[in-house]
Structure formats: structure tokens, C-alpha cells
Amino acid sequence: MRHEHHSPSPIELEPALRALLALLISGRDENSSRSAPCTETVLARAGLSDADIAAVTGGDPTDVRAIIDADRPISVIDRARVHMTRNAASPPTASSRSL
């Protein structure tokens, strides 16, 4: 009697992988530290698209992109650029003008 090996189709694998990712995310969220990148960032670095990450985390792709963008460390130069841009855009106040 010959036993044939049944390999699961990609459609069967996808729900299993999503379930595993969801379990890992759950565990990571429970044990996360402030210095660790957020789950969405980790998944994006692994090559998942915003839509894939949203499907796994139960979020919206637009929100996922915002979370990933907010999780990026900002360099000193970029922080200074933001500060200078913000100060250049705000009009001078009466107390900051010299007489």
C-alpha cells in the first residue's frame, strides 16, 4: 500500500500562518518594552505589506502605515529640521519682537 504525501495548498497555509502570527503578536504585546519596535514595524521589516499587516493585526492599512511611520527613530538632524520648520512657520509674537 502506497501512502501519498498530501501537501497543503497555499490557501490552507495562509490561515495557519496568520494564526501563528496572531499568537506571536499577542505574546509580544503582552511582554513588550518601550525600546522594542512595535509589531507592525517588525512585520513590515519582514516584508509584509500594509494590507497584510492589517489583516493579521485586525487594523486598517492606513492606520498600519501611520503606526510604522511613527515608530521610526528620528535622527538628530531630522529633529532639528522639524524644530526649525515649525519655528519658521509660526509668526513672531509681541513678546519676541524687539522694540
Summary of the structure (lengths in Angstrom):
residues: 99
radius of gyration: 22.8
end to end distance: 100.2
largest distance: 100.2
contacts: 185
relative contact order: 0.08
helix: 65%
strand: 0%
